[in-house]
Amino acid sequence: MQKIEAWVESLGYSNYRLEVVSADASYRKYYRLILEDEKTFIVMDSSIQVESIYPFIDVSVRLLKSNVQIPRVYSQNLQDGYLLLEDLGNTHLIDILNEMSYKLVYMKSISEILKMQKTDTTGLELYDEKFLNFEMGLMEDWFLEKHHNIYLSKEEKQSLNAILELVKDEVLSQPQGYFVHRDFHSRNIMFAGRGKIWVIDYQDARIGALTYDLVSLLKDVYIKFDIKFSRAKMLELVLEFKLLKGKELTHISDEQLIRWFDFTGLQRHIKILGIFARLKLRDNKPAYIKDIPMTLIYIHEMIELYPELEPLKRILDKIS
């Protein structure tokens, strides 16, 4: 903290206080810098992984060129890994979502996806077969084995690998080459007044599939609601997305788009099981474990909808 305070003071601020805002799932920490006149900024501390500050700045520039609403960067300390950012407050999408607001809130968020998908992707890493497989492999390693002490037989491993291969193929069968935020969910979408939304936590962006950010938004494991009741509303929003994409998707049937959406969601939720278990066991961040039940609800919903996924149910049933 002393190094952060020294940097803040080097910017010309003397009468201030720092309050912890959050420590996210990565190694970054965030503090609110409150000045004497109550004006505020956010200090992003990437000192544990100083190199992570470079992709943040790089992606920020790309998104600004696409008119995506992101926090302004006022000052930077590349050597120590600090940024002074615009303070967007404490109101996230999840805080204002209700039966009356959901359509407006989600359509505003989808508009940002459309802008992000036009963002320059030159030089970004691919969300390719290798990376998709790596992510899904986290489930067996961290969720089944390390978290639940469940070890699959040779036949069960073959069955699981066949399911993961199917999921991967479905994700890759849809249009590729889009800017993918990778974590476009309710905790990374801010509302700071003026009827606009702001996007945060985008530094890990890759080049990937058409529906990935749409899935992150609409199948958000941090939002608790009755899945079966809301699926119809969810799919309405998927088709609104298709309509807004215009000629780009006119040759794609609604059924095909929904299948891509569902299987991309399944890939994301399979990896989330592994990531949340790893956050608890490796990174000493147990809070994410409470969101695993919602993740499993989404996965079991897909198993019910798509009979070819039945072997996955038999594996997950071993948990109980």
C-alpha positions as CSV (number, residue, x, y, z in Angstrom):
1,M,0.0,0.0,0.0
2,Q,2.9,2.4,0.7
3,K,4.0,2.2,-3.0
4,I,0.5,3.0,-4.1
5,E,0.3,5.9,-1.7
6,A,3.7,7.2,-2.9
7,W,2.4,7.1,-6.5
8,V,-0.8,8.8,-5.7
9,E,1.1,11.6,-4.0
10,S,3.4,11.9,-7.0
11,L,0.3,12.8,-9.0
12,G,-0.2,15.8,-6.8
13,Y,-2.8,14.4,-4.3
14,S,-2.1,15.0,-0.6
15,N,-5.4,15.0,1.3
16,Y,-7.1,11.7,0.3
17,R,-8.1,8.3,1.6
18,L,-8.0,4.9,-0.1
19,E,-10.8,2.3,0.3
20,V,-10.8,-1.3,-1.0
21,V,-13.3,-1.7,-3.8
22,S,-12.7,-5.3,-4.8
23,A,-10.1,-7.9,-5.6
24,D,-11.3,-9.8,-8.7
25,A,-10.7,-13.4,-9.8
26,S,-7.3,-12.4,-11.2
27,Y,-4.4,-10.9,-9.3
28,R,-5.6,-7.4,-9.7
29,K,-6.9,-5.3,-6.8
30,Y,-9.0,-2.1,-7.0
31,Y,-9.1,0.9,-4.6
32,R,-11.3,4.0,-4.5
33,L,-9.2,7.2,-4.2
34,I,-11.4,9.7,-2.4
35,L,-10.1,13.3,-2.4
36,E,-10.7,16.0,0.1
37,D,-13.5,17.5,-2.1
38,E,-15.1,14.0,-2.3
39,K,-14.1,13.6,-6.0
40,T,-13.2,10.0,-6.6
41,F,-11.1,7.8,-8.9
42,I,-10.3,4.1,-9.0
43,V,-6.7,2.8,-8.6
44,M,-6.1,-0.5,-10.3
45,D,-3.3,-2.4,-8.7
46,S,-1.7,-4.9,-11.1
47,S,1.6,-5.0,-9.3
48,I,1.5,-8.8,-8.7
49,Q,1.3,-9.3,-12.5
50,V,2.7,-6.0,-13.9
51,E,2.7,-7.4,-17.4
52,S,-1.1,-7.6,-17.3
53,I,-1.4,-3.8,-17.5
54,Y,-0.2,-3.8,-21.1
55,P,-3.1,-5.8,-22.6
56,F,-5.5,-3.6,-20.5
57,I,-4.2,-0.5,-22.2
58,D,-4.0,-2.1,-25.6
59,V,-7.6,-3.4,-25.5
60,S,-8.8,-0.1,-24.0
61,V,-7.6,1.8,-27.1
62,R,-9.2,-0.7,-29.4
63,L,-12.6,-0.4,-27.6
64,L,-12.5,3.3,-27.5
65,K,-12.1,3.3,-31.3
66,S,-15.3,1.3,-31.5
67,N,-17.1,3.7,-29.3
68,V,-17.6,1.1,-26.5
69,Q,-18.2,2.8,-23.2
70,I,-15.2,2.0,-20.9
71,P,-13.7,3.9,-18.0
72,R,-11.2,6.6,-18.9
73,V,-7.5,6.1,-17.9
74,Y,-6.2,9.3,-16.3
75,S,-2.7,8.3,-15.3
76,Q,-0.5,5.2,-15.6
77,N,2.5,3.7,-13.9
78,L,3.7,0.9,-16.2
79,Q,6.7,0.1,-14.1
80,D,4.8,-0.8,-10.9
81,G,1.5,-1.8,-12.6
82,Y,-0.8,1.0,-11.4
83,L,-3.6,2.8,-13.3
84,L,-5.8,5.7,-12.2
85,L,-9.2,5.2,-13.7
86,E,-12.6,6.9,-13.9
87,D,-14.8,5.9,-11.0
88,L,-18.0,4.5,-12.4
89,G,-19.6,4.0,-8.9
90,N,-21.0,0.8,-7.5
91,T,-24.0,0.0,-9.6
92,H,-23.7,-3.1,-11.7
93,L,-26.2,-4.7,-14.1
94,I,-27.2,-7.2,-11.4
95,D,-28.2,-4.3,-9.1
96,I,-30.9,-2.9,-11.4
97,L,-32.2,-6.1,-13.1
98,N,-35.8,-6.9,-12.4
99,E,-38.9,-8.0,-14.2
100,M,-39.6,-4.4,-15.5
101,S,-36.0,-3.5,-16.5
102,Y,-34.6,-6.7,-17.9
103,K,-35.4,-6.0,-21.6
104,L,-34.0,-2.5,-21.6
105,V,-30.9,-3.4,-19.6
106,Y,-30.1,-6.4,-21.8
107,M,-30.7,-4.6,-25.1
108,K,-28.3,-1.9,-24.0
109,S,-25.8,-4.6,-23.2
110,I,-26.3,-6.3,-26.5
111,S,-25.7,-3.0,-28.2
112,E,-22.3,-3.0,-26.6
113,I,-21.6,-6.5,-27.8
114,L,-22.4,-5.4,-31.4
115,K,-19.9,-2.6,-31.0
116,M,-17.3,-4.9,-29.5
117,Q,-17.7,-7.4,-32.4
118,K,-16.6,-4.6,-34.8
119,T,-13.5,-3.9,-32.7
120,D,-10.0,-4.4,-34.3
121,T,-8.7,-7.9,-33.3
122,T,-5.3,-7.6,-34.9
123,G,-2.7,-9.5,-32.8
124,L,-5.1,-10.8,-30.2
125,E,-4.9,-14.5,-29.3
126,L,-7.3,-17.0,-30.8
127,Y,-10.1,-18.6,-28.8
128,D,-9.2,-21.8,-30.7
129,E,-9.5,-25.5,-30.3
130,K,-6.5,-25.8,-28.1
131,F,-7.7,-23.1,-25.7
132,L,-11.3,-24.4,-25.6
133,N,-10.0,-27.8,-24.7
134,F,-7.7,-26.4,-22.0
135,E,-10.6,-24.5,-20.4
136,M,-12.9,-27.5,-20.3
137,G,-10.2,-29.7,-19.0
138,L,-10.2,-27.6,-15.8
139,M,-13.4,-29.3,-14.8
140,E,-12.0,-32.8,-14.4
141,D,-8.7,-31.6,-12.9
142,W,-10.0,-29.0,-10.4
143,F,-13.7,-29.6,-9.9
144,L,-14.0,-33.4,-10.0
145,E,-10.6,-34.6,-8.8
146,K,-9.3,-31.8,-6.5
147,H,-12.6,-30.4,-5.2
148,H,-14.7,-33.6,-5.0
149,N,-12.0,-36.3,-4.9
150,I,-13.7,-38.0,-7.8
151,Y,-11.5,-39.9,-10.3
152,L,-13.0,-41.2,-13.5
153,S,-12.5,-44.7,-14.9
154,K,-10.9,-45.1,-18.3
155,E,-14.4,-45.6,-19.8
156,E,-15.8,-42.5,-18.1
157,K,-12.8,-40.4,-19.3
158,Q,-13.5,-41.6,-22.8
159,S,-17.2,-40.7,-22.4
160,L,-16.4,-37.3,-21.0
161,N,-13.8,-36.6,-23.8
162,A,-16.4,-37.5,-26.4
163,I,-18.8,-34.9,-24.9
164,L,-16.1,-32.2,-24.7
165,E,-15.2,-32.9,-28.3
166,L,-18.9,-32.5,-29.3
167,V,-19.1,-29.2,-27.4
168,K,-15.9,-27.9,-28.9
169,D,-17.0,-28.7,-32.4
170,E,-20.3,-26.9,-31.9
171,V,-18.5,-23.8,-30.6
172,L,-16.1,-23.8,-33.6
173,S,-18.8,-24.5,-36.2
174,Q,-20.3,-21.0,-35.7
175,P,-18.9,-17.8,-37.3
176,Q,-15.5,-17.0,-35.8
177,G,-13.1,-14.0,-35.9
178,Y,-15.0,-11.7,-33.5
179,F,-13.6,-9.7,-30.6
180,V,-14.6,-11.7,-27.5
181,H,-14.6,-9.9,-24.1
182,R,-14.7,-13.4,-22.4
183,D,-16.4,-12.2,-19.2
184,F,-19.3,-10.0,-20.3
185,H,-21.5,-10.6,-17.3
186,S,-23.5,-8.7,-14.7
187,R,-20.5,-7.8,-12.6
188,N,-18.5,-6.4,-15.5
189,I,-21.3,-4.1,-16.8
190,M,-21.7,-0.8,-14.9
191,F,-24.4,1.7,-14.8
192,A,-23.2,5.2,-14.0
193,G,-26.2,7.4,-14.9
194,R,-27.1,9.2,-18.1
195,G,-28.8,6.0,-19.4
196,K,-25.5,4.4,-20.5
197,I,-23.7,1.3,-19.6
198,W,-19.9,0.9,-19.2
199,V,-17.9,-2.2,-19.8
200,I,-15.0,-3.2,-17.5
201,D,-12.5,-6.1,-17.1
202,Y,-11.9,-6.6,-20.8
203,Q,-8.1,-7.1,-20.8
204,D,-8.2,-10.8,-21.5
205,A,-10.1,-10.4,-24.8
206,R,-9.5,-13.0,-27.6
207,I,-10.7,-13.6,-31.1
208,G,-13.5,-16.1,-31.1
209,A,-17.1,-17.2,-31.6
210,L,-20.1,-15.2,-32.6
211,T,-22.2,-16.1,-29.5
212,Y,-19.6,-16.2,-26.7
213,D,-20.3,-12.7,-25.2
214,L,-24.0,-13.1,-25.7
215,V,-23.8,-16.3,-23.6
216,S,-21.8,-14.6,-20.9
217,L,-24.5,-11.9,-20.7
218,L,-27.6,-14.0,-20.8
219,K,-26.5,-17.2,-19.1
220,D,-24.9,-15.4,-16.2
221,V,-24.1,-17.7,-13.2
222,Y,-24.2,-14.7,-10.8
223,I,-27.9,-14.1,-11.4
224,K,-30.3,-16.4,-9.6
225,F,-33.6,-16.9,-11.3
226,D,-35.9,-19.7,-12.5
227,I,-34.2,-21.0,-15.6
228,K,-37.2,-22.7,-17.0
229,F,-39.4,-19.7,-16.6
230,S,-36.9,-17.3,-18.2
231,R,-35.6,-19.4,-21.1
232,A,-38.3,-18.1,-23.4
233,K,-37.3,-14.5,-22.6
234,M,-33.6,-15.4,-23.0
235,L,-34.2,-16.8,-26.5
236,E,-36.2,-13.7,-27.4
237,L,-33.1,-11.7,-26.7
238,V,-30.9,-14.2,-28.7
239,L,-33.2,-13.6,-31.7
240,E,-33.1,-9.8,-31.1
241,F,-29.3,-10.1,-31.4
242,K,-29.7,-12.0,-34.6
243,L,-32.1,-9.3,-36.0
244,L,-29.6,-6.6,-35.0
245,K,-26.8,-8.4,-36.8
246,G,-28.7,-7.9,-40.0
247,K,-27.4,-9.5,-43.2
248,E,-24.6,-11.1,-41.4
249,L,-26.9,-13.8,-40.0
250,T,-29.9,-13.8,-42.3
251,H,-28.7,-17.2,-43.8
252,I,-28.6,-18.7,-40.3
253,S,-31.8,-20.4,-39.0
254,D,-33.1,-19.5,-35.6
255,E,-32.7,-23.1,-34.5
256,Q,-29.0,-23.2,-35.6
257,L,-28.3,-20.0,-33.7
258,I,-29.9,-21.2,-30.6
259,R,-27.9,-24.5,-30.7
260,W,-24.7,-22.5,-31.1
261,F,-25.8,-20.3,-28.2
262,D,-26.6,-23.3,-26.0
263,F,-23.4,-25.3,-26.7
264,T,-21.2,-22.2,-26.3
265,G,-22.9,-21.7,-22.9
266,L,-22.2,-25.3,-22.0
267,Q,-18.5,-24.9,-22.8
268,R,-18.4,-21.8,-20.7
269,H,-20.2,-23.4,-17.7
270,I,-18.0,-26.5,-17.9
271,K,-14.9,-24.4,-17.6
272,I,-16.5,-22.3,-14.8
273,L,-16.8,-25.4,-12.6
274,G,-13.0,-25.9,-12.9
275,I,-12.2,-22.2,-12.5
276,F,-14.3,-21.7,-9.4
277,A,-12.9,-24.8,-7.8
278,R,-9.4,-23.6,-8.7
279,L,-10.0,-20.1,-7.2
280,K,-10.9,-21.7,-3.9
281,L,-8.2,-24.4,-3.8
282,R,-5.2,-22.6,-5.4
283,D,-6.0,-18.9,-4.9
284,N,-7.7,-19.0,-1.6
285,K,-10.8,-17.3,-3.0
286,P,-13.7,-19.5,-1.7
287,A,-16.5,-17.0,-2.4
288,Y,-17.0,-18.3,-6.0
289,I,-18.0,-21.8,-4.8
290,K,-21.5,-20.5,-3.9
291,D,-22.1,-19.8,-7.6
292,I,-21.4,-23.4,-8.6
293,P,-25.1,-24.6,-8.0
294,M,-26.3,-22.1,-10.5
295,T,-23.6,-23.2,-13.0
296,L,-24.8,-26.8,-12.6
297,I,-28.4,-25.8,-13.1
298,Y,-27.5,-24.4,-16.5
299,I,-25.5,-27.5,-17.4
300,H,-28.3,-29.9,-16.4
301,E,-30.8,-27.8,-18.4
302,M,-28.7,-28.4,-21.5
303,I,-28.5,-32.1,-20.7
304,E,-32.3,-32.2,-20.6
305,L,-32.6,-30.3,-23.9
306,Y,-30.0,-32.3,-25.9
307,P,-30.1,-36.1,-25.4
308,E,-26.6,-36.5,-26.8
309,L,-25.3,-35.0,-23.6
310,E,-26.7,-37.7,-21.4
311,P,-23.2,-39.2,-20.6
312,L,-22.3,-35.9,-19.0
313,K,-25.2,-36.3,-16.5
314,R,-23.9,-39.7,-15.4
315,I,-20.5,-38.2,-14.6
316,L,-22.0,-35.2,-12.7
317,D,-24.3,-37.5,-10.8
318,K,-21.2,-38.9,-9.1
319,I,-20.9,-35.7,-7.1
320,S,-24.1,-36.4,-5.1
